[in-house]
Every structure is written in structure tokens, then in C-alpha cells.
Amino acid sequence: MLPMPIADLQAVTRQLAESGERVRVLWQAPGSLAFVARGREYRSEFHIDPSDEVMYMIKGEMRLHYRTPEGKEEVAVLAQGSSIFTAAGIPHSPRFPPDAFLLVLERMRRPGEIDRFHWYCPSCDNFLHEEKFVVSDYALDPVSKAYANFFASEEFRTCKKCGTVMPAP
């Protein structure tokens, strides 16, 4: 039989809610990666993905913060049952509560591709910090690792321009 996984999205969201996990990978193949994400109430960074992404809001509502080529922050609202295409390289920050769930479809990273995570000062919007990862297995949850590194360092969270310290969640 051909590899054709079927994912019961309602069962996956139930399992994530019960377990407290944030991500469940549905499949990973060279040309395709699919996972369900549970909301992170503390999300504040902008992810810069080397791959295009398609996001589908399974349950709840998401506010997708993104940065324009000029660096301005804007927000697109994704209602339950809606999807959005986010092209590779667009800094974006999917923000939704822990009782909401998102299906993400993208491609596996090519050898050497780097995912980047950027934080900006909540007071003056100055760039604060960048975390970089080569993501070979999405089940290792690179977003959580980026957050752990960022929030563990007061230096990373302190704005060099205005002195504001982004609080840890």
C-alpha cells in the first residue's frame, strides 16, 4: 500500500488538549510536513520559515501577526474553518489560545535550511533577538526550544534602544 496517512483532526485535537502537548506531527516526508498546533498563549516571536505554509484553523480563532517588507507589524484574523497561505520568508507570528487548534502544511526543510525566530521590543518595536535552528525533525518542537533559549536570558529580552525588558511568561 502507498503511504497515504489519514489524520482524524478531531481526535488529534482531543489528544493534544488532554496531554497538554503543543504539537502533534501527522507526517513528515521530503516534500510534505503536516502538524496540528495547539495555541501558545505566550507567543510573541516572528517565525521566518524557508518554506511556504498553508494554515487551516480547525477550532477557534487566530490572529496572525506578520511583518511587511517595510517592517511594519500587521494582523490577519483567521476564523475557525478558514485557511491562509503564508509565503516563505514572511515573518509571521500565529497567536491563538491553548483551546484553539491549527493545521499547518509545509515542506520538510532541505539540508542546511535555517528557521529563524525574531523578537521585537514591546515598547519601541526595536529588534531584540534572533534564534536560528536547522529543523530536521519537526517533532522536536523548534518553537519551544527557541522560546526556552530566549526567555532564559534577560540580556536577549532587554531592548538596547529603550531598556524595556520583555517579561518571561
PLY file of the C-alpha trace (Angstrom):
ply
format ascii 1.0
element vertex 169
property float x
property float y
property float z
element edge 168
property int vertex1
property int vertex2
end_header
0.00 0.00 0.00
1.20 3.53 -0.78
1.99 5.77 2.17
-1.26 7.70 2.45
-1.78 8.61 6.11
-5.23 9.66 7.23
-5.42 12.06 10.15
-8.53 12.35 12.30
-8.15 16.05 13.18
-10.84 15.96 15.88
-9.11 13.04 17.62
-5.73 14.76 17.34
-7.05 17.99 18.87
-8.65 16.00 21.72
-5.35 14.19 22.37
-3.40 17.47 22.38
-5.89 19.08 24.78
-5.78 16.09 27.15
-1.99 15.67 27.07
-1.05 19.36 27.26
1.33 18.88 24.30
1.67 21.79 21.88
2.38 19.98 18.58
1.43 16.66 17.00
3.22 15.80 13.75
0.87 13.98 11.37
3.53 13.12 8.79
6.98 14.15 7.59
8.17 13.32 4.08
10.74 15.11 1.88
8.09 17.17 0.09
5.47 17.44 2.81
5.13 18.12 6.51
1.81 18.30 8.35
1.19 19.00 12.01
-1.51 20.23 14.35
-0.54 23.01 16.76
-2.29 23.94 19.96
-2.23 27.64 20.79
0.57 29.14 22.87
-0.79 31.98 24.96
2.72 33.44 25.33
3.67 33.55 21.64
5.42 36.82 20.74
8.14 35.98 18.20
8.03 36.13 14.42
8.92 32.88 12.65
10.74 33.15 9.33
10.18 29.87 7.54
12.23 28.91 4.46
9.12 27.09 3.16
5.66 28.26 2.13
2.98 27.43 4.70
-0.73 26.75 4.44
-2.58 27.10 7.74
-6.12 25.91 8.44
-7.92 26.93 11.64
-9.52 23.72 12.93
-11.01 25.23 16.10
-11.07 28.76 17.46
-9.66 31.95 16.01
-6.09 33.02 15.30
-4.57 36.46 14.98
-1.67 36.03 12.56
0.74 38.89 13.21
3.16 39.46 10.34
5.73 41.99 9.27
5.55 43.76 5.92
8.67 44.19 3.75
8.94 47.69 5.30
9.00 46.12 8.78
5.52 47.24 9.84
3.55 44.79 12.01
0.07 43.93 10.74
-2.55 41.34 11.73
-4.73 38.95 9.71
-7.60 37.26 11.58
-8.21 33.61 10.73
-11.67 32.40 11.81
-12.49 28.77 12.54
-12.75 26.84 9.26
-10.61 29.36 7.34
-7.18 28.90 5.79
-4.34 31.20 4.82
-1.26 30.91 2.60
1.95 32.40 4.01
4.84 32.59 1.54
8.36 31.56 2.53
10.33 34.33 4.20
7.40 36.33 5.62
7.98 36.94 9.33
4.78 35.71 10.99
3.52 35.02 14.49
0.44 32.78 14.86
-1.26 33.85 18.09
-4.20 31.88 19.43
-5.28 30.48 22.80
-4.47 26.97 24.11
-8.03 25.77 23.45
-7.68 26.56 19.71
-6.06 24.29 17.11
-4.33 24.91 13.79
-3.38 22.53 10.96
-0.10 23.54 9.27
1.06 22.18 5.91
4.52 22.96 4.59
7.51 21.08 3.19
10.30 19.43 5.09
13.43 21.54 5.28
16.15 20.96 2.74
19.63 20.20 4.09
21.13 23.33 5.63
17.95 25.44 5.55
17.51 27.58 8.63
14.35 28.54 10.51
14.68 31.88 12.26
12.73 33.33 15.18
12.79 37.11 15.81
11.62 39.10 18.82
10.92 42.84 18.91
10.64 45.25 21.83
7.02 45.56 23.02
7.62 49.27 23.81
9.54 50.68 20.83
9.49 47.80 18.26
13.30 47.65 18.13
14.77 44.27 17.15
15.67 42.28 20.29
16.98 38.85 19.40
17.18 36.05 16.82
17.19 32.30 17.40
18.19 30.01 14.49
17.61 26.30 14.02
18.20 23.69 11.36
14.97 21.71 11.65
15.44 18.11 10.58
12.56 16.71 12.65
9.58 18.90 13.49
8.53 16.54 16.28
11.43 18.04 18.29
9.33 21.27 18.51
11.79 24.01 17.48
9.37 26.74 18.61
9.55 25.58 22.22
13.35 25.40 22.02
13.55 28.94 20.62
11.35 30.21 23.45
13.35 28.40 26.11
16.58 29.99 24.83
15.07 33.47 24.53
13.26 33.61 27.86
16.21 32.09 29.76
18.26 35.20 29.01
17.40 38.63 30.39
20.06 40.02 28.04
18.15 38.70 25.00
14.89 40.19 26.35
16.35 43.64 27.11
15.95 46.34 24.46
19.23 48.02 23.60
17.33 51.13 22.46
14.86 51.91 25.28
15.84 49.47 28.06
12.47 47.69 28.26
12.75 44.07 29.44
10.24 41.75 27.79
8.75 39.74 30.68
9.03 35.96 30.70
5.68 34.15 30.52
0 1
1 2
2 3
3 4
4 5
5 6
6 7
7 8
8 9
9 10
10 11
11 12
12 13
13 14
14 15
15 16
16 17
17 18
18 19
19 20
20 21
21 22
22 23
23 24
24 25
25 26
26 27
27 28
28 29
29 30
30 31
31 32
32 33
33 34
34 35
35 36
36 37
37 38
38 39
39 40
40 41
41 42
42 43
43 44
44 45
45 46
46 47
47 48
48 49
49 50
50 51
51 52
52 53
53 54
54 55
55 56
56 57
57 58
58 59
59 60
60 61
61 62
62 63
63 64
64 65
65 66
66 67
67 68
68 69
69 70
70 71
71 72
72 73
73 74
74 75
75 76
76 77
77 78
78 79
79 80
80 81
81 82
82 83
83 84
84 85
85 86
86 87
87 88
88 89
89 90
90 91
91 92
92 93
93 94
94 95
95 96
96 97
97 98
98 99
99 100
100 101
101 102
102 103
103 104
104 105
105 106
106 107
107 108
108 109
109 110
110 111
111 112
112 113
113 114
114 115
115 116
116 117
117 118
118 119
119 120
120 121
121 122
122 123
123 124
124 125
125 126
126 127
127 128
128 129
129 130
130 131
131 132
132 133
133 134
134 135
135 136
136 137
137 138
138 139
139 140
140 141
141 142
142 143
143 144
144 145
145 146
146 147
147 148
148 149
149 150
150 151
151 152
152 153
153 154
154 155
155 156
156 157
157 158
158 159
159 160
160 161
161 162
162 163
163 164
164 165
165 166
166 167
167 168
